[in-house]
């Protein structure tokens, strides 16, 4: 696979093979791993910049610690590609994020070297502390090492875990991978001091941290102190925040200097008796010029040419739902100065960067802090502003208590823009937005919408802006829209009112959300069997359009509901309505089509829906099966 020679990497079947290598060989190995990552991701796409930034850390950790007995937990996991190469998965790296291939994140079912799965941030320290308690209670596990980024450590869960770990006082290691700053290149004094630490008798970890900084020459010492203060908030002779939480703090060190990293890890492993935080400064995209010079450091890329860095992005047939949302919200913000927006570290991912370009002081990025973001939006709503809280479906799960307690219970008009609804392709089950219909429709006061196409999304943005009597949510998928004609501005929809897209007599397909296009294809298949089909776009899962739904049952022999969500969502709401009103006792056969009760592994989105049994042919088959049962019942009643 690699255009560069890999004499050291070719001899690595697993981390055990790193133990006998001299430090000079480990440096060469890191260079080979970096090239291997670039080559692999150029063929598959994926999280490149973050993985390139931790190459030296990955090699050093596996060389110093005894994985998989020692538990290495990568926070989020999008930086785990070097780790995968070193742990026996090198030959499968070109299957990364592909159907049947390697996950783009750590995954317990994939390897013993992945002791804890991840794809959402800020979980690593909690998990590492869990392994630490297990070790101390006699479980067959060694040390626990959490590698967490400077973005992830900003989230509340990380501080909750550190507070708990500090109070426990047990031996564990947290490596802060800080790629937001860099320190000057190491000079002789630093390298000499670190080397002496490992050779000297065992001492106190706290004195080691102080001596690390004090041994630097003046200019480097000042820069290191600045970096330390920027991360910890400590000044002068004060202890660092991490030390106040009970951790021994070491750093900052150059995370790309293999000598430094190895010596610090070896010393910490030898001396630590309690929790230790090692602050390593790295460069995202390190070693690949196109990534280092890019604004996003090639955080997430499609397939690309290694020589030029040019990404092979396909030309979309229609604008993405995300872009449509960002543009529509900006239009509404132009008409209403009280409209504000909140994102949890995803301004471009949610399309809020479009509004931020026009109204930078009205868009708030709270960092990786969905819980805070939801309550922050609730506070703004209580003040009289009109907040749009734009969070992916899978990440809104992290703020669910706040949605319940701080928004719905107080009936505050927070507008939830829920991107990545449904299955999302290469990111797999960790990023699928499949539960929000059920967890939002369960809440009193909540209005829940889903866009059947991009024009409908524009109308839902405007509807949400106009809705000020309580919370409202609208969901939409990843990727491009249907290619429908777009208005200059959306219209205000009547709350709880659906629409008939196509009128028929025999079968009714009731679609909620972006599977409307697939429902239209299913209708064509059903019509080839001689049945006429009504297609209805529900628009609302809560409140339901009572009249439209009951009319569909009265006027058709079969009704099939279709949604991009798990069981217990829109179809369940429809069934509850029909059961409570006695409509399930009539002639109409009712079927609900949801995602199956299992997680769907990564693949192309269309393939994932085939796997889930939600393709057009599946919808048609469900309707025809219902019609067949109806016909059978009819014959039975006639013969009797």
C-alpha positions as CSV (number, residue, x, y, z in Angstrom):
1,X,0.0,0.0,0.0
2,X,2.7,2.5,1.0
3,X,4.9,4.2,-1.6
4,X,7.6,4.6,1.0
5,X,9.8,1.8,2.4
6,X,8.6,0.5,5.8
7,X,11.5,-1.7,7.1
8,X,10.6,-1.3,10.8
9,X,6.8,-1.3,10.4
10,X,7.0,-4.5,8.3
11,X,8.3,-6.3,11.4
12,X,5.6,-5.1,13.7
13,X,2.8,-7.6,14.2
14,X,1.7,-6.0,17.5
15,X,2.8,-3.7,20.3
16,X,5.0,-6.5,21.8
17,X,7.3,-6.1,18.8
18,X,8.0,-2.5,19.9
19,X,9.6,-3.5,23.2
20,X,13.0,-4.5,21.8
21,X,13.5,-1.6,19.5
22,X,16.0,1.2,20.4
23,X,14.7,4.7,20.7
24,X,16.2,5.6,17.3
25,X,14.2,2.8,15.7
26,X,11.0,4.0,17.3
27,X,11.6,7.4,15.7
28,X,11.9,5.8,12.3
29,X,8.9,3.7,13.0
30,X,6.8,6.8,13.8
31,X,7.8,8.2,10.4
32,X,6.7,5.1,8.7
33,X,3.4,5.0,10.6
34,X,2.7,8.6,9.6
35,X,3.2,7.8,5.9
36,X,1.0,4.7,6.3
37,X,-1.8,6.8,7.7
38,X,-1.6,9.3,4.9
39,X,-1.6,6.5,2.3
40,X,-4.5,4.7,3.9
41,X,-6.8,7.7,4.4
42,X,-6.1,8.9,0.9
43,X,-7.9,5.8,-0.3
44,X,-10.7,5.8,2.2
45,X,-11.2,9.3,3.5
46,X,-11.5,9.8,7.3
47,X,-10.1,11.8,10.2
48,X,-6.6,12.5,9.0
49,X,-5.3,15.6,10.8
50,X,-6.0,14.3,14.3
51,X,-4.4,10.9,13.6
52,X,-1.2,12.5,12.2
53,X,-0.9,14.6,15.3
54,X,-0.7,11.6,17.7
55,X,1.7,9.3,15.8
56,X,4.6,9.7,18.2
57,X,2.3,9.4,21.2
58,X,0.8,6.2,19.8
59,X,4.2,4.6,19.2
60,X,5.6,5.7,22.6
61,X,2.6,4.6,24.6
62,X,2.6,1.1,23.0
63,X,6.4,0.9,23.5
64,X,6.3,1.9,27.2
65,X,3.1,0.3,28.4
66,X,1.9,-3.3,28.2
67,X,-1.2,-3.2,26.0
68,X,-3.7,-4.8,25.9
69,X,-3.2,-5.7,29.6
70,X,-2.7,-1.9,30.2
71,X,-5.9,-0.2,28.9
72,X,-5.3,2.5,26.4
73,X,-8.5,4.6,25.9
74,X,-8.5,7.1,23.1
75,X,-11.0,9.9,23.6
76,X,-13.5,10.3,20.7
77,X,-11.3,7.9,18.8
78,X,-11.0,9.8,15.5
79,X,-7.2,10.0,16.2
80,X,-6.8,6.2,16.6
81,X,-5.6,5.3,13.1
82,X,-1.9,5.0,14.1
83,X,-3.0,2.9,17.1
84,X,-4.9,0.5,14.7
85,X,-1.8,0.2,12.4
86,X,0.3,-0.8,15.4
87,X,-2.2,-3.3,16.8
88,X,-2.5,-5.9,14.0
89,X,-4.9,-4.1,11.7
90,X,-2.4,-2.6,9.2
91,X,-3.5,-4.9,6.4
92,X,-7.2,-3.8,6.8
93,X,-6.6,0.0,6.9
94,X,-7.9,0.4,3.3
95,X,-11.3,-0.9,4.6
96,X,-11.5,2.0,7.1
97,X,-15.1,3.3,7.4
98,X,-16.2,1.1,4.5
99,X,-19.0,-1.5,4.6
100,X,-17.6,-4.6,6.4
101,X,-14.4,-2.9,7.2
102,X,-12.7,-1.2,10.1
103,X,-14.6,1.3,12.2
104,X,-13.4,4.9,12.0
105,X,-13.3,4.9,15.8
106,X,-12.2,2.5,18.6
107,X,-14.5,-0.5,18.9
108,X,-14.4,-3.3,21.5
109,X,-15.7,-5.9,19.1
110,X,-12.9,-5.1,16.6
111,X,-9.8,-5.7,18.8
112,X,-8.6,-6.6,22.3
113,X,-6.5,-3.4,21.9
114,X,-9.7,-1.3,21.9
115,X,-10.8,-1.8,25.5
116,X,-13.4,0.9,25.3
117,X,-15.4,2.1,22.3
118,X,-15.7,5.8,21.5
119,X,-16.9,8.3,19.0
120,X,-18.5,10.9,21.3
121,X,-16.0,13.1,23.2
122,X,-14.9,13.4,26.8
123,X,-15.6,9.8,28.0
124,X,-12.0,8.5,28.2
125,X,-11.1,9.7,31.8
126,X,-14.3,8.2,33.2
127,X,-13.6,4.9,31.5
128,X,-10.0,4.8,32.5
129,X,-10.9,5.4,36.1
130,X,-13.4,2.5,35.8
131,X,-10.5,0.2,34.6
132,X,-8.4,1.6,37.4
133,X,-10.9,0.6,40.0
134,X,-11.2,-2.8,38.4
135,X,-7.5,-3.3,38.6
136,X,-7.4,-2.4,42.3
137,X,-10.3,-4.8,43.0
138,X,-8.5,-7.7,41.4
139,X,-9.6,-7.7,37.8
140,X,-7.1,-8.9,35.2
141,X,-6.1,-5.4,34.0
142,X,-3.1,-3.2,34.4
143,X,-2.6,0.5,34.2
144,X,-5.2,2.7,32.5
145,X,-4.1,5.5,30.1
146,X,-6.6,8.0,28.7
147,X,-5.5,10.2,25.7
148,X,-7.8,13.2,25.5
149,X,-7.7,16.3,23.3
150,X,-7.8,19.9,24.4
151,X,-11.2,20.2,22.9
152,X,-12.6,17.2,24.7
153,X,-11.2,18.1,28.0
154,X,-13.2,21.3,27.9
155,X,-16.4,19.3,28.4
156,X,-18.0,19.0,31.8
157,X,-17.8,15.2,31.9
158,X,-14.0,15.3,31.7
159,X,-13.9,17.5,34.8
160,X,-16.4,15.4,36.6
161,X,-14.1,12.4,35.9
162,X,-11.0,14.2,37.0
163,X,-12.6,15.4,40.2
164,X,-13.6,11.8,41.0
165,X,-10.1,10.4,39.9
166,X,-8.3,13.0,42.1
167,X,-10.4,12.2,45.1
168,X,-9.8,8.5,44.6
169,X,-6.0,9.1,44.4
170,X,-5.4,5.9,42.5
171,X,-2.6,5.4,40.0
172,X,-3.7,6.2,36.4
173,X,-2.5,8.3,33.5
174,X,-4.2,11.1,31.5
175,X,-2.3,12.4,28.5
176,X,-3.6,15.8,27.3
177,X,-3.1,15.9,23.6
178,X,-3.0,19.7,23.0
179,X,-2.9,20.7,19.4
180,X,-4.0,24.2,19.8
181,X,-0.6,25.5,20.8
182,X,3.0,24.7,20.2
183,X,6.2,25.1,22.2
184,X,9.7,26.0,20.9
185,X,11.8,23.2,19.7
186,X,13.6,21.3,22.5
187,X,17.2,22.2,23.2
188,X,19.9,20.4,25.0
189,X,18.9,21.5,28.6
190,X,15.4,20.1,28.3
191,X,16.5,16.8,26.7
192,X,19.3,16.4,29.3
193,X,17.0,17.1,32.2
194,X,14.3,14.6,31.0
195,X,17.0,11.9,30.5
196,X,18.3,12.5,34.0
197,X,14.9,12.0,35.5
198,X,14.6,8.4,34.2
199,X,18.2,7.6,35.4
200,X,17.9,9.1,38.8
201,X,16.4,7.4,41.9
202,X,12.7,7.4,42.4
203,X,11.3,10.7,43.6
204,X,8.2,12.7,44.1
205,X,6.1,13.3,40.9
206,X,5.2,16.8,42.0
207,X,8.9,17.7,42.3
208,X,9.5,16.2,38.9
209,X,6.8,18.5,37.3
210,X,8.3,21.5,38.9
211,X,11.8,20.6,38.0
212,X,10.8,20.0,34.4
213,X,9.9,23.6,33.9
214,X,12.7,25.1,36.1
215,X,15.4,23.3,34.1
216,X,14.6,25.1,30.9
217,X,16.7,28.1,29.7
218,X,15.0,31.5,30.3
219,X,13.1,32.0,27.0
220,X,11.9,28.4,26.9
221,X,11.0,28.6,30.6
222,X,8.8,31.6,29.9
223,X,7.1,30.0,27.0
224,X,6.5,26.8,28.9
225,X,5.1,28.7,31.8
226,X,2.8,30.5,29.4
227,X,1.6,27.3,27.9
228,X,1.1,25.7,31.3
229,X,-1.0,28.7,32.5
230,X,-3.0,28.8,29.3
231,X,-4.1,25.2,29.9
232,X,-4.3,25.2,33.6
233,X,-5.2,28.8,34.6
234,X,-2.4,28.8,37.2
235,X,-0.2,31.8,37.7
236,X,2.8,32.6,39.8
237,X,3.3,30.1,42.5
238,X,-0.2,28.8,42.5
239,X,-0.8,25.1,41.9
240,X,-2.4,24.1,38.6
241,X,-6.1,23.3,38.3
242,X,-5.2,19.7,37.7
243,X,-3.1,19.6,40.8
244,X,-6.0,21.1,42.8
245,X,-8.0,18.2,41.5
246,X,-5.5,15.8,42.8
247,X,-3.3,15.1,39.7
248,X,0.4,15.4,39.4
249,X,0.9,17.7,36.3
250,X,3.9,17.2,33.9
251,X,4.4,19.5,31.0
252,X,4.1,21.0,28.6
253,X,6.3,18.8,26.4
254,X,6.8,18.5,22.7
255,X,4.5,15.6,21.6
256,X,6.5,15.1,18.5
257,X,9.9,14.7,20.1
258,X,10.2,11.0,20.6
259,X,13.0,11.3,23.1
260,X,10.9,13.6,25.4
261,X,7.8,11.5,25.1
262,X,9.5,8.2,25.8
263,X,11.4,9.5,28.8
264,X,8.4,11.2,30.4
265,X,6.2,8.2,29.9
266,X,8.9,5.8,31.3
267,X,9.5,8.1,34.3
268,X,5.8,8.5,35.0
269,X,5.2,4.8,34.7
270,X,8.1,4.1,37.1
271,X,7.2,6.7,39.7
272,X,3.5,7.3,39.7
273,X,1.5,6.3,42.8
274,X,-1.5,8.5,42.1
275,X,-3.2,10.1,39.1
276,X,-0.9,11.9,36.6
277,X,-1.7,14.3,33.8
278,X,0.9,14.7,31.1
279,X,0.5,17.7,28.9
280,X,1.8,17.1,25.4
281,X,1.7,19.8,22.7
282,X,1.2,18.5,19.2
283,X,0.4,19.8,15.7
284,X,-2.7,18.6,14.0
285,X,-1.8,17.2,10.6
286,X,1.8,16.9,11.6
287,X,4.1,15.8,8.8
288,X,1.8,16.3,5.9
289,X,2.1,19.8,4.4
290,X,-1.4,20.1,2.9
291,X,-2.9,19.3,6.2
292,X,-0.7,21.5,8.3
293,X,-1.4,24.5,6.0
294,X,-5.2,23.9,5.8
295,X,-7.5,25.9,8.1
296,X,-9.2,22.7,9.4
297,X,-5.9,20.7,9.4
298,X,-7.7,18.1,7.2
299,X,-9.7,17.0,10.3
300,X,-12.1,15.1,8.1
301,X,-11.3,14.4,4.5
302,X,-12.7,12.5,1.5
303,X,-10.3,10.5,-0.7
304,X,-7.4,12.6,-1.8
305,X,-4.3,12.7,-3.9
306,X,-1.3,12.3,-1.6
307,X,1.0,14.3,-3.8
308,X,-1.2,17.4,-4.1
309,X,-3.6,17.0,-1.1
310,X,-6.5,17.6,-3.5
311,X,-9.6,15.9,-2.2
312,X,-11.8,14.0,-4.6
313,X,-15.2,15.4,-3.6
314,X,-18.1,14.6,-5.8
315,X,-20.2,17.4,-7.3
316,X,-23.5,17.5,-5.5
317,X,-26.8,17.4,-7.5
318,X,-28.5,19.6,-4.9
319,X,-27.5,21.7,-1.9
320,X,-27.0,19.9,1.3
321,X,-29.7,20.1,4.0
322,X,-27.1,21.6,6.3
323,X,-26.4,24.4,3.9
324,X,-30.1,25.0,3.3
325,X,-30.7,25.3,7.1
326,X,-27.8,27.7,7.5
327,X,-29.0,29.9,4.7
328,X,-32.7,29.8,5.8
329,X,-31.8,30.7,9.4
330,X,-29.7,33.6,8.2
331,X,-32.7,34.9,6.2
332,X,-34.9,34.7,9.3
333,X,-32.2,36.4,11.4
334,X,-32.2,39.3,9.0
335,X,-36.0,39.7,9.6
336,X,-35.8,39.2,13.4
337,X,-32.9,40.7,15.5
338,X,-33.9,38.5,18.5
339,X,-32.9,35.3,16.7
340,X,-29.7,33.8,18.0
341,X,-28.0,30.5,17.5
342,X,-26.0,28.0,19.6
343,X,-23.6,25.2,18.5
344,X,-21.6,22.8,20.5
345,X,-18.2,23.0,18.7
346,X,-19.8,22.3,15.3
347,X,-20.3,25.7,13.6
348,X,-19.6,24.4,10.0
349,X,-21.0,21.0,10.6
350,X,-24.4,22.4,11.5
351,X,-24.3,25.2,9.0
352,X,-24.2,28.0,11.6
353,X,-21.0,29.3,10.1
354,X,-23.3,30.8,7.4
355,X,-25.2,32.9,9.9
356,X,-22.0,33.7,11.8
357,X,-20.5,35.2,8.7
358,X,-23.4,37.7,8.7
359,X,-24.2,38.0,12.4
360,X,-21.0,36.9,14.3
361,X,-22.3,38.3,17.6
362,X,-25.5,36.3,17.5
363,X,-23.9,32.9,17.0
364,X,-22.5,31.2,20.1
365,X,-20.1,28.2,20.1
366,X,-20.1,26.7,23.6
367,X,-17.5,24.0,22.9
368,X,-18.1,20.3,23.4
369,X,-20.7,21.0,26.0
370,X,-24.2,19.9,24.8
371,X,-25.7,20.0,28.3
372,X,-24.6,23.5,28.9
373,X,-25.6,24.5,25.3
374,X,-29.2,23.4,25.9
375,X,-29.6,25.2,29.2
376,X,-27.8,28.2,27.9
377,X,-30.3,28.3,25.1
378,X,-33.1,27.9,27.6
379,X,-31.8,30.9,29.6
380,X,-31.7,33.0,26.4
381,X,-35.3,31.9,25.6
382,X,-36.4,32.9,29.1
383,X,-34.8,36.4,28.5
384,X,-37.0,36.9,25.5
385,X,-34.5,35.9,22.7
386,X,-35.3,33.3,20.1
387,X,-32.5,30.7,20.3
388,X,-31.9,28.0,17.7
389,X,-29.9,25.2,19.3
390,X,-28.3,23.4,16.4
391,X,-27.0,20.0,17.5
392,X,-26.7,16.7,15.7
393,X,-29.3,14.1,16.8
394,X,-26.7,11.8,18.2
395,X,-25.1,14.5,20.3
396,X,-28.4,16.0,21.5
397,X,-28.7,12.7,23.4
398,X,-26.0,14.0,25.7
399,X,-28.2,17.0,26.7
400,X,-31.4,15.1,27.1
401,X,-31.9,15.8,30.8
402,X,-31.6,19.5,30.0
403,X,-34.1,19.2,27.2
404,X,-36.5,17.6,29.7
405,X,-35.9,19.7,32.8
406,X,-34.7,23.1,31.6
407,X,-36.7,23.4,28.4
408,X,-39.8,21.2,28.2
409,X,-40.8,21.4,31.9
410,X,-40.6,25.2,31.8
411,X,-42.2,25.3,28.4
412,X,-39.4,27.6,27.0
413,X,-39.4,28.3,23.3
414,X,-36.0,26.8,22.4
415,X,-35.8,25.8,18.7
416,X,-33.9,22.6,18.2
417,X,-32.3,22.1,14.7
418,X,-31.5,18.4,14.6
419,X,-29.0,17.6,11.9
420,X,-27.8,14.1,10.9
421,X,-31.2,12.6,11.4
422,X,-31.3,9.0,10.3
423,X,-28.4,6.8,9.2
424,X,-25.2,8.7,8.3
425,X,-22.9,6.4,6.3
426,X,-19.2,6.0,7.1
427,X,-19.3,7.3,10.7
428,X,-21.6,4.3,11.5
429,X,-23.8,3.6,14.5
430,X,-22.1,6.0,16.9
431,X,-23.2,9.0,14.8
432,X,-26.6,7.7,13.6
433,X,-29.5,10.0,14.5
434,X,-32.2,7.4,15.2
435,X,-33.6,8.0,18.7
436,X,-34.6,11.7,18.7
437,X,-38.2,11.1,17.4
438,X,-39.0,8.8,20.4
439,X,-37.2,10.8,23.0
440,X,-38.6,14.2,21.9
441,X,-42.2,13.1,21.2
442,X,-42.4,11.7,24.8
443,X,-42.1,15.2,26.2
444,X,-45.1,17.4,27.1
445,X,-45.1,20.8,25.4
446,X,-42.7,19.7,22.6
447,X,-43.5,20.1,18.9
448,X,-41.6,17.7,16.6
449,X,-41.3,18.2,12.9
450,X,-39.3,16.5,10.1
451,X,-38.6,17.9,6.6
452,X,-39.6,15.8,3.6
453,X,-37.4,17.9,1.3
454,X,-35.2,21.0,1.5
455,X,-38.0,23.4,0.7
456,X,-39.9,21.9,3.6
457,X,-36.9,22.5,5.8
458,X,-36.9,26.2,4.9
459,X,-40.5,26.4,6.0
460,X,-39.8,24.6,9.2
461,X,-37.0,27.1,10.0
462,X,-39.5,29.9,9.5
463,X,-42.2,28.1,11.5
464,X,-39.8,27.5,14.4
465,X,-38.9,31.2,14.4
466,X,-42.5,32.2,14.6
467,X,-43.4,29.6,17.2
468,X,-43.0,31.2,20.6
469,X,-45.4,29.3,22.8
470,X,-43.0,26.4,23.7
471,X,-40.2,24.3,22.5
472,X,-40.1,23.1,18.9
473,X,-37.7,20.7,17.1
474,X,-37.2,19.9,13.4
475,X,-35.0,17.1,12.0
476,X,-33.2,16.6,8.7
477,X,-30.6,14.2,7.3
478,X,-27.0,14.5,6.3
479,X,-26.2,15.0,2.6
480,X,-27.8,16.6,-0.3
481,X,-31.5,17.4,-0.8
482,X,-34.0,16.2,-3.3
483,X,-33.3,18.9,-5.8
484,X,-36.7,20.6,-5.5
485,X,-37.3,24.2,-6.4
486,X,-36.5,26.5,-3.5
487,X,-38.4,29.6,-2.5
488,X,-36.7,32.8,-1.5
489,X,-38.1,32.2,2.0
490,X,-40.0,29.4,3.7
491,X,-43.6,29.7,4.7
492,X,-45.1,29.4,8.2
493,X,-46.7,26.0,8.6
494,X,-49.8,25.4,10.6
495,X,-48.7,23.4,13.7
496,X,-49.8,19.8,13.5
497,X,-50.9,20.0,9.8
498,X,-49.6,17.5,7.3
499,X,-50.0,17.5,3.5
500,X,-51.2,15.1,0.8
501,X,-48.5,14.8,-1.9
502,X,-50.4,12.3,-4.1
503,X,-54.0,11.1,-4.0
504,X,-54.9,7.4,-4.4
505,X,-57.6,5.0,-3.2
506,X,-56.1,1.7,-2.1
507,X,-52.8,2.1,-0.2
508,X,-51.7,5.1,1.9
509,X,-48.0,5.7,2.6
510,X,-47.6,8.2,5.5
511,X,-44.0,9.4,5.5
512,X,-42.4,11.4,8.3
513,X,-39.2,13.1,7.2
514,X,-36.6,12.7,4.5
515,X,-37.7,9.2,3.4
516,X,-40.4,10.9,1.4
517,X,-38.4,10.4,-1.8
518,X,-38.1,6.7,-1.1
519,X,-41.8,6.5,-0.3
520,X,-42.5,8.0,-3.8
521,X,-40.4,5.2,-5.4
522,X,-42.3,2.6,-3.3
523,X,-45.6,4.0,-4.6
524,X,-44.5,3.5,-8.2
525,X,-43.6,-0.1,-7.4
526,X,-47.0,-0.7,-5.7
527,X,-48.8,0.9,-8.7
528,X,-47.3,-1.7,-11.0
529,X,-49.4,-4.3,-9.1
530,X,-52.6,-2.5,-9.9
531,X,-53.2,-0.5,-6.8
532,X,-53.5,3.3,-6.5
533,X,-51.5,5.0,-3.8
534,X,-51.8,8.0,-1.6
535,X,-48.6,9.6,-0.4
536,X,-48.9,11.8,2.7
537,X,-46.2,13.9,4.3
538,X,-46.9,14.0,8.0
539,X,-44.6,16.9,8.7
540,X,-45.4,16.6,12.4
541,X,-44.9,13.7,14.8
542,X,-46.2,15.8,17.6
543,X,-48.9,17.0,17.4
544,X,-50.2,14.6,14.8
545,X,-52.6,15.6,12.1
546,X,-55.6,13.8,13.5
547,X,-57.9,14.5,10.6
548,X,-55.4,13.6,7.9
549,X,-54.4,10.3,9.6
550,X,-57.9,9.2,10.4
551,X,-59.1,10.1,6.9
552,X,-56.3,7.9,5.5
553,X,-57.5,5.0,7.6
554,X,-61.1,5.5,6.6
555,X,-60.4,5.8,2.9
556,X,-57.8,3.2,2.3
557,X,-57.3,-0.6,2.7
558,X,-53.8,-0.3,3.9
559,X,-51.7,2.3,5.7
560,X,-47.9,2.2,6.0
561,X,-46.0,4.7,8.1
562,X,-42.3,5.3,7.2
563,X,-39.7,7.1,9.2
564,X,-35.9,7.6,9.6
565,X,-35.9,6.4,13.2
566,X,-36.0,3.6,15.8
567,X,-39.1,1.8,17.1
568,X,-41.1,3.9,19.5
569,X,-41.1,7.0,17.4
570,X,-43.5,8.3,14.8
571,X,-45.2,5.0,13.9
572,X,-45.8,4.4,17.6
573,X,-47.4,7.8,18.0
574,X,-49.7,7.0,15.0
575,X,-50.6,3.5,16.4
576,X,-51.4,5.0,19.8
577,X,-53.7,7.6,18.2
578,X,-55.5,4.9,16.1
579,X,-55.8,2.5,19.0
580,X,-57.2,5.0,21.4
581,X,-59.8,6.1,18.9
582,X,-60.8,2.6,17.8
583,X,-59.5,2.9,14.2
584,X,-57.4,-0.3,14.4
585,X,-60.7,-2.3,14.6
586,X,-61.7,-1.4,11.0
587,X,-61.0,-2.7,7.6
588,X,-57.7,-0.8,7.1
589,X,-54.5,-2.8,7.7
590,X,-51.8,-0.7,9.4
591,X,-48.1,-1.3,9.2
592,X,-45.2,0.7,10.7
593,X,-41.8,0.8,9.1
594,X,-38.9,1.9,11.4
595,X,-35.2,1.1,11.7
596,X,-34.7,-2.4,13.2
597,X,-33.9,-3.0,16.9
598,X,-30.2,-3.2,16.3
599,X,-27.3,-0.9,15.4
600,X,-26.5,-0.6,11.7
601,X,-22.8,-0.7,10.9
602,X,-21.1,1.7,8.6
603,X,-21.7,1.6,4.8
604,X,-22.9,3.9,2.1
605,X,-26.2,5.4,3.3
606,X,-28.3,3.7,0.7
607,X,-26.8,0.4,1.6
608,X,-27.5,1.0,5.2
609,X,-31.2,1.5,4.5
610,X,-31.2,-1.7,2.5
611,X,-29.6,-3.5,5.5
612,X,-32.3,-1.9,7.7
613,X,-35.1,-3.0,5.5
614,X,-36.2,0.5,4.7
615,X,-35.6,0.7,1.0
616,X,-38.4,1.5,-1.5
617,X,-38.8,-2.2,-2.3
618,X,-39.2,-3.0,1.4
619,X,-41.9,-0.3,1.8
620,X,-43.7,-1.6,-1.3
621,X,-43.5,-5.2,0.1
622,X,-45.0,-4.2,3.4
623,X,-47.9,-2.4,1.7
624,X,-48.6,-5.3,-0.7
625,X,-48.4,-7.8,2.2
626,X,-51.0,-5.8,4.0
627,X,-53.2,-5.7,0.9
628,X,-52.8,-9.4,0.5
629,X,-54.0,-10.0,4.1
630,X,-56.9,-7.6,3.6
631,X,-57.9,-9.5,0.4
632,X,-57.7,-12.8,2.3
633,X,-59.9,-11.5,5.1
634,X,-62.4,-10.3,2.5
635,X,-62.6,-13.7,0.8
636,X,-63.1,-15.4,4.2
637,X,-65.9,-13.1,5.2
638,X,-67.7,-13.6,1.8
639,X,-67.4,-17.4,2.0
640,X,-68.9,-17.5,5.5
